[in-house]
Amino acid sequence: MEAARAALCDYGRRAVEERLVVGSSGNLSVRDGDLVAVTPAGGRLERLVPADCPVVDLAGHVVDGGRAPSSETPMHLALYDAAPEAGAVVHTHSVFGAVVASTRAVLPAIHYNVLLLGGHDVRVAEYATYGTPQLARNVRAALAGGRQGALLANHGGVTLGRDLDEAFERTHILEWLCEVYVRACGMGPPKLLDADELADVERRMGR
């Protein structure tokens, strides 16, 4: 898992540089078979070295590493269980994602790029205290049906990917959609794409 641990450090630094996380918030993981490398609890992502990132099994037991795994590890593991094709999870506390998540209302189709996250909108997982099994269940439900991105009520956002690069790109898409929506709402109620318009885009995408 050394390559996975190194990738967590690289993308963790990028998350900080791109202001997707603040302080020690946010966490990332990479799955390889029955093992998951995850960022550590309380670790500032820009300061991590590969040895800081523990490796857990799919039950959450640490099998390698001297630091405790992120408090959100149960959420990561629940998502890998629900989406076996996923190879990475990225959880951030980005500004516009947190703003939209604080409304506890679905992020609607403000732009057709919403389709890149697997649906005609972005769901908001019901609020639960961070790091709890209930939050893990709520986020899993929000990503049901092949979704690759969701918001967490009064918290942040989460995305899935086949690898960290794909999951991180979806984080960018989610934050961009949230920013467009927030700024559009500042000009009055935005016009949204309807189901037929989104279906036309899906056909052009070959879906």
Phi and psi in degrees as GROMACS dihedral restraints (atoms count N, CA, C in turn):
[ dihedral_restraints ]
;  ai    aj    ak    al  type     phi  dphi    fc
    3     4     5     6     1   -64.9    20    10
    4     5     6     7     1   -39.5    20    10
    6     7     8     9     1   -64.2    20    10
    7     8     9    10     1   -39.4    20    10
    9    10    11    12     1   -64.2    20    10
   10    11    12    13     1   -42.8    20    10
   12    13    14    15     1   -64.3    20    10
   13    14    15    16     1   -40.5    20    10
   15    16    17    18     1   -64.7    20    10
   16    17    18    19     1   -39.1    20    10
   18    19    20    21     1   -64.5    20    10
   19    20    21    22     1   -38.1    20    10
   21    22    23    24     1   -59.6    20    10
   22    23    24    25     1   -40.7    20    10
   24    25    26    27     1   -65.8    20    10
   25    26    27    28     1   -43.8    20    10
   27    28    29    30     1   -62.5    20    10
   28    29    30    31     1   -49.0    20    10
   30    31    32    33     1   -74.3    20    10
   31    32    33    34     1   -28.2    20    10
   33    34    35    36     1   -62.6    20    10
   34    35    36    37     1   -43.1    20    10
   36    37    38    39     1   -63.2    20    10
   37    38    39    40     1   -40.7    20    10
   39    40    41    42     1   -62.9    20    10
   40    41    42    43     1   -39.7    20    10
   42    43    44    45     1   -60.5    20    10
   43    44    45    46     1   -39.4    20    10
   45    46    47    48     1   -70.4    20    10
   46    47    48    49     1   -47.5    20    10
   48    49    50    51     1   -60.0    20    10
   49    50    51    52     1   -34.0    20    10
   51    52    53    54     1   -93.7    20    10
   52    53    54    55     1    10.1    20    10
   54    55    56    57     1    59.6    20    10
   55    56    57    58     1    37.5    20    10
   57    58    59    60     1   -89.5    20    10
   58    59    60    61     1   -14.4    20    10
   60    61    62    63     1  -137.4    20    10
   61    62    63    64     1   162.6    20    10
   63    64    65    66     1  -131.3    20    10
   64    65    66    67     1   132.4    20    10
   66    67    68    69     1    60.1    20    10
   67    68    69    70     1  -128.6    20    10
   69    70    71    72     1   -98.7    20    10
   70    71    72    73     1    15.1    20    10
   72    73    74    75     1   -76.9    20    10
   73    74    75    76     1   162.4    20    10
   75    76    77    78     1    83.3    20    10
   76    77    78    79     1   152.8    20    10
   78    79    80    81     1  -158.6    20    10
   79    80    81    82     1   154.2    20    10
   81    82    83    84     1  -135.5    20    10
   82    83    84    85     1   156.1    20    10
   84    85    86    87     1  -149.3    20    10
   85    86    87    88     1   158.9    20    10
   87    88    89    90     1  -133.2    20    10
   88    89    90    91     1   132.9    20    10
   90    91    92    93     1  -105.0    20    10
   91    92    93    94     1   137.9    20    10
   93    94    95    96     1  -136.5    20    10
   94    95    96    97     1   100.1    20    10
   96    97    98    99     1    66.3    20    10
   97    98    99   100     1  -122.1    20    10
   99   100   101   102     1   -96.3    20    10
  100   101   102   103     1    12.5    20    10
  102   103   104   105     1  -122.0    20    10
  103   104   105   106     1   149.3    20    10
  105   106   107   108     1  -133.1    20    10
  106   107   108   109     1   123.9    20    10
  108   109   110   111     1   -92.7    20    10
  109   110   111   112     1   133.4    20    10
  111   112   113   114     1  -138.1    20    10
  112   113   114   115     1   152.1    20    10
  114   115   116   117     1   -67.6    20    10
  115   116   117   118     1   152.5    20    10
  117   118   119   120     1   -81.3    20    10
  118   119   120   121     1   161.5    20    10
  120   121   122   123     1   -64.6    20    10
  121   122   123   124     1   133.2    20    10
  123   124   125   126     1    70.0    20    10
  124   125   126   127     1    10.3    20    10
  126   127   128   129     1   -88.0    20    10
  127   128   129   130     1   131.9    20    10
  129   130   131   132     1   -76.5    20    10
  130   131   132   133     1   123.0    20    10
  132   133   134   135     1   -62.0    20    10
  133   134   135   136     1   -30.3    20    10
  135   136   137   138     1   -76.6    20    10
  136   137   138   139     1    -8.9    20    10
  138   139   140   141     1  -108.8    20    10
  139   140   141   142     1     1.5    20    10
  141   142   143   144     1   -72.4    20    10
  142   143   144   145     1   146.3    20    10
  144   145   146   147     1  -119.6    20    10
  145   146   147   148     1   158.1    20    10
  147   148   149   150     1   -51.3    20    10
  148   149   150   151     1   -37.9    20    10
  150   151   152   153     1   -66.0    20    10
  151   152   153   154     1   -18.0    20    10
  153   154   155   156     1   -72.7    20    10
  154   155   156   157     1   -21.3    20    10
  156   157   158   159     1   -90.3    20    10
  157   158   159   160     1   110.6    20    10
  159   160   161   162     1   -71.9    20    10
  160   161   162   163     1   159.1    20    10
  162   163   164   165     1  -114.8    20    10
  163   164   165   166     1   130.7    20    10
  165   166   167   168     1  -121.4    20    10
  166   167   168   169     1   160.2    20    10
  168   169   170   171     1   -87.9    20    10
  169   170   171   172     1  -179.6    20    10
  171   172   173   174     1   -72.7    20    10
  172   173   174   175     1    -7.1    20    10
  174   175   176   177     1   -94.8    20    10
  175   176   177   178     1    -3.2    20    10
  177   178   179   180     1    93.1    20    10
  178   179   180   181     1     5.6    20    10
  180   181   182   183     1   -82.0    20    10
  181   182   183   184     1   132.2    20    10
  183   184   185   186     1   -69.8    20    10
  184   185   186   187     1   125.7    20    10
  186   187   188   189     1  -111.6    20    10
  187   188   189   190     1   -13.0    20    10
  189   190   191   192     1  -159.8    20    10
  190   191   192   193     1   140.2    20    10
  192   193   194   195     1   112.4    20    10
  193   194   195   196     1   150.3    20    10
  195   196   197   198     1  -100.0    20    10
  196   197   198   199     1    -2.8    20    10
  198   199   200   201     1  -109.8    20    10
  199   200   201   202     1   153.5    20    10
  201   202   203   204     1   -70.9    20    10
  202   203   204   205     1   142.2    20    10
  204   205   206   207     1   -70.6    20    10
  205   206   207   208     1   160.5    20    10
  207   208   209   210     1   -47.9    20    10
  208   209   210   211     1   145.4    20    10
  210   211   212   213     1   -62.3    20    10
  211   212   213   214     1   -21.0    20    10
  213   214   215   216     1   -90.5    20    10
  214   215   216   217     1    10.6    20    10
  216   217   218   219     1   -54.7    20    10
  217   218   219   220     1   -39.5    20    10
  219   220   221   222     1   -57.4    20    10
  220   221   222   223     1   -35.5    20    10
  222   223   224   225     1   -66.6    20    10
  223   224   225   226     1   -45.6    20    10
  225   226   227   228     1   -58.5    20    10
  226   227   228   229     1   -46.2    20    10
  228   229   230   231     1   -66.5    20    10
  229   230   231   232     1   -36.8    20    10
  231   232   233   234     1   -63.6    20    10
  232   233   234   235     1   -36.6    20    10
  234   235   236   237     1   -72.7    20    10
  235   236   237   238     1   -37.1    20    10
  237   238   239   240     1   -65.7    20    10
  238   239   240   241     1   -35.5    20    10
  240   241   242   243     1   -66.8    20    10
  241   242   243   244     1   -38.4    20    10
  243   244   245   246     1   -77.8    20    10
  244   245   246   247     1   -28.2    20    10
  246   247   248   249     1  -130.1    20    10
  247   248   249   250     1    80.3    20    10
  249   250   251   252     1   -58.4    20    10
  250   251   252   253     1   -21.6    20    10
  252   253   254   255     1   -76.7    20    10
  253   254   255   256     1   -15.3    20    10
  255   256   257   258     1   -71.7    20    10
  256   257   258   259     1   137.4    20    10
  258   259   260   261     1  -116.0    20    10
  259   260   261   262     1    -3.5    20    10
  261   262   263   264     1  -158.2    20    10
  262   263   264   265     1   150.1    20    10
  264   265   266   267     1  -132.0    20    10
  265   266   267   268     1   134.8    20    10
  267   268   269   270     1  -124.3    20    10
  268   269   270   271     1   124.8    20    10
  270   271   272   273     1  -120.7    20    10
  271   272   273   274     1   123.0    20    10
  273   274   275   276     1  -126.9    20    10
  274   275   276   277     1   167.1    20    10
  276   277   278   279     1  -121.0    20    10
  277   278   279   280     1    49.4    20    10
  279   280   281   282     1   -66.1    20    10
  280   281   282   283     1   155.1    20    10
  282   283   284   285     1   -62.6    20    10
  283   284   285   286     1   -56.0    20    10
  285   286   287   288     1   -71.5    20    10
  286   287   288   289     1   -32.1    20    10
  288   289   290   291     1   -61.4    20    10
  289   290   291   292     1   -43.9    20    10
  291   292   293   294     1   -66.8    20    10
  292   293   294   295     1   -35.8    20    10
  294   295   296   297     1   -61.4    20    10
  295   296   297   298     1   -52.2    20    10
  297   298   299   300     1   -65.2    20    10
  298   299   300   301     1   -39.9    20    10
  300   301   302   303     1   -62.0    20    10
  301   302   303   304     1   -28.1    20    10
  303   304   305   306     1   -70.4    20    10
  304   305   306   307     1   -18.2    20    10
  306   307   308   309     1   -79.5    20    10
  307   308   309   310     1   -18.4    20    10
  309   310   311   312     1    58.9    20    10
  310   311   312   313     1    23.1    20    10
  312   313   314   315     1  -114.3    20    10
  313   314   315   316     1   147.1    20    10
  315   316   317   318     1   -55.1    20    10
  316   317   318   319     1   143.2    20    10
  318   319   320   321     1   -82.9    20    10
  319   320   321   322     1   112.6    20    10
  321   322   323   324     1   -82.0    20    10
  322   323   324   325     1  -177.8    20    10
  324   325   326   327     1   -79.0    20    10
  325   326   327   328     1    73.9    20    10
  327   328   329   330     1   -73.6    20    10
  328   329   330   331     1   -22.6    20    10
  330   331   332   333     1  -155.7    20    10
  331   332   333   334     1   150.7    20    10
  333   334   335   336     1   -67.2    20    10
  334   335   336   337     1   -11.9    20    10
  336   337   338   339     1   -63.5    20    10
  337   338   339   340     1   -12.8    20    10
  339   340   341   342     1   -58.4    20    10
  340   341   342   343     1   -28.3    20    10
  342   343   344   345     1   -63.6    20    10
  343   344   345   346     1   -24.0    20    10
  345   346   347   348     1   -70.5    20    10
  346   347   348   349     1    -9.1    20    10
  348   349   350   351     1  -106.8    20    10
  349   350   351   352     1    11.7    20    10
  351   352   353   354     1    93.2    20    10
  352   353   354   355     1    11.3    20    10
  354   355   356   357     1  -160.5    20    10
  355   356   357   358     1  -177.7    20    10
  357   358   359   360     1   -89.8    20    10
  358   359   360   361     1     0.5    20    10
  360   361   362   363     1  -160.5    20    10
  361   362   363   364     1  -178.6    20    10
  363   364   365   366     1  -121.1    20    10
  364   365   366   367     1   120.2    20    10
  366   367   368   369     1   -75.5    20    10
  367   368   369   370     1   158.7    20    10
  369   370   371   372     1  -114.7    20    10
  370   371   372   373     1   119.0    20    10
  372   373   374   375     1   -66.3    20    10
  373   374   375   376     1   138.6    20    10
  375   376   377   378     1   -58.0    20    10
  376   377   378   379     1   148.1    20    10
  378   379   380   381     1   -67.1    20    10
  379   380   381   382     1   139.7    20    10
  381   382   383   384     1  -154.7    20    10
  382   383   384   385     1   156.0    20    10
  384   385   386   387     1   -59.0    20    10
  385   386   387   388     1   140.3    20    10
  387   388   389   390     1   -59.3    20    10
  388   389   390   391     1   147.4    20    10
  390   391   392   393     1    76.1    20    10
  391   392   393   394     1     5.5    20    10
  393   394   395   396     1   -97.0    20    10
  394   395   396   397     1   156.3    20    10
  396   397   398   399     1   -58.8    20    10
  397   398   399   400     1   -32.4    20    10
  399   400   401   402     1   -64.9    20    10
  400   401   402   403     1   -41.8    20    10
  402   403   404   405     1   -61.9    20    10
  403   404   405   406     1   -42.7    20    10
  405   406   407   408     1   -57.6    20    10
  406   407   408   409     1   -42.5    20    10
  408   409   410   411     1   -66.0    20    10
  409   410   411   412     1   -41.5    20    10
  411   412   413   414     1   -64.5    20    10
  412   413   414   415     1   -41.4    20    10
  414   415   416   417     1   -69.7    20    10
  415   416   417   418     1   -39.5    20    10
  417   418   419   420     1   -58.5    20    10
  418   419   420   421     1   -42.1    20    10
  420   421   422   423     1   -65.0    20    10
  421   422   423   424     1   -38.6    20    10
  423   424   425   426     1   -67.0    20    10
  424   425   426   427     1   -24.8    20    10
  426   427   428   429     1  -100.1    20    10
  427   428   429   430     1     6.3    20    10
  429   430   431   432     1   -63.1    20    10
  430   431   432   433     1   152.7    20    10
  432   433   434   435     1    81.7    20    10
  433   434   435   436     1    25.1    20    10
  435   436   437   438     1    85.1    20    10
  436   437   438   439     1    12.0    20    10
  438   439   440   441     1   -68.2    20    10
  439   440   441   442     1   146.8    20    10
  441   442   443   444     1  -116.2    20    10
  442   443   444   445     1     5.3    20    10
  444   445   446   447     1  -155.5    20    10
  445   446   447   448     1   144.6    20    10
  447   448   449   450     1  -152.7    20    10
  448   449   450   451     1   161.0    20    10
  450   451   452   453     1  -103.2    20    10
  451   452   453   454     1   154.5    20    10
  453   454   455   456     1  -114.5    20    10
  454   455   456   457     1   121.1    20    10
  456   457   458   459     1   -50.8    20    10
  457   458   459   460     1   128.2    20    10
  459   460   461   462     1    52.4    20    10
  460   461   462   463     1    38.2    20    10
  462   463   464   465     1  -145.8    20    10
  463   464   465   466     1   -74.1    20    10
  465   466   467   468     1   177.2    20    10
  466   467   468   469     1  -144.6    20    10
  468   469   470   471     1  -137.4    20    10
  469   470   471   472     1   164.3    20    10
  471   472   473   474     1  -145.5    20    10
  472   473   474   475     1   142.2    20    10
  474   475   476   477     1  -136.3    20    10
  475   476   477   478     1   155.4    20    10
  477   478   479   480     1  -116.3    20    10
  478   479   480   481     1   158.0    20    10
  480   481   482   483     1  -160.8    20    10
  481   482   483   484     1   166.4    20    10
  483   484   485   486     1   -68.2    20    10
  484   485   486   487     1   -25.5    20    10
  486   487   488   489     1  -149.9    20    10
  487   488   489   490     1   177.8    20    10
  489   490   491   492     1   -63.8    20    10
  490   491   492   493     1   -35.6    20    10
  492   493   494   495     1   -61.3    20    10
  493   494   495   496     1   -45.0    20    10
  495   496   497   498     1   -69.1    20    10
  496   497   498   499     1   -43.7    20    10
  498   499   500   501     1   -62.5    20    10
  499   500   501   502     1   -39.1    20    10
  501   502   503   504     1   -69.4    20    10
  502   503   504   505     1   -38.7    20    10
  504   505   506   507     1   -63.0    20    10
  505   506   507   508     1   -38.2    20    10
  507   508   509   510     1   -67.9    20    10
  508   509   510   511     1   -30.3    20    10
  510   511   512   513     1   -62.4    20    10
  511   512   513   514     1   -42.6    20    10
  513   514   515   516     1   -60.2    20    10
  514   515   516   517     1   -44.0    20    10
  516   517   518   519     1   -62.8    20    10
  517   518   519   520     1   -44.3    20    10
  519   520   521   522     1   -61.5    20    10
  520   521   522   523     1   -46.5    20    10
  522   523   524   525     1   -65.1    20    10
  523   524   525   526     1   -39.5    20    10
  525   526   527   528     1   -63.3    20    10
  526   527   528   529     1   -44.5    20    10
  528   529   530   531     1   -60.2    20    10
  529   530   531   532     1   -42.0    20    10
  531   532   533   534     1   -64.1    20    10
  532   533   534   535     1   -41.8    20    10
  534   535   536   537     1   -65.5    20    10
  535   536   537   538     1   -44.3    20    10
  537   538   539   540     1   -58.5    20    10
  538   539   540   541     1   -43.3    20    10
  540   541   542   543     1   -64.7    20    10
  541   542   543   544     1   -46.6    20    10
  543   544   545   546     1   -61.5    20    10
  544   545   546   547     1   -45.0    20    10
  546   547   548   549     1   -68.9    20    10
  547   548   549   550     1   -37.3    20    10
  549   550   551   552     1   -64.9    20    10
  550   551   552   553     1   -40.6    20    10
  552   553   554   555     1   -62.6    20    10
  553   554   555   556     1   -27.7    20    10
  555   556   557   558     1   -68.8    20    10
  556   557   558   559     1   -14.5    20    10
  558   559   560   561     1  -102.1    20    10
  559   560   561   562     1     2.6    20    10
  561   562   563   564     1   120.5    20    10
  562   563   564   565     1   172.4    20    10
  564   565   566   567     1   -58.3    20    10
  565   566   567   568     1   119.5    20    10
  567   568   569   570     1   -74.4    20    10
  568   569   570   571     1   152.4    20    10
  570   571   572   573     1   -81.6    20    10
  571   572   573   574     1   131.9    20    10
  573   574   575   576     1  -106.9    20    10
  574   575   576   577     1   154.7    20    10
  576   577   578   579     1   -72.4    20    10
  577   578   579   580     1   138.9    20    10
  579   580   581   582     1   -93.8    20    10
  580   581   582   583     1   176.8    20    10
  582   583   584   585     1   -61.0    20    10
  583   584   585   586     1   -38.6    20    10
  585   586   587   588     1   -66.6    20    10
  586   587   588   589     1   -41.8    20    10
  588   589   590   591     1   -64.2    20    10
  589   590   591   592     1   -40.0    20    10
  591   592   593   594     1   -68.3    20    10
  592   593   594   595     1   -36.9    20    10
  594   595   596   597     1   -63.5    20    10
  595   596   597   598     1   -37.6    20    10
  597   598   599   600     1   -60.4    20    10
  598   599   600   601     1   -42.3    20    10
  600   601   602   603     1   -65.8    20    10
  601   602   603   604     1   -41.2    20    10
  603   604   605   606     1   -60.2    20    10
  604   605   606   607     1   -39.8    20    10
  606   607   608   609     1   -65.4    20    10
  607   608   609   610     1   -38.7    20    10
  609   610   611   612     1   -66.9    20    10
  610   611   612   613     1   -30.2    20    10
  612   613   614   615     1   -78.6    20    10
  613   614   615   616     1    -8.4    20    10
  615   616   617   618     1    79.8    20    10
  616   617   618   619     1    25.6    20    10
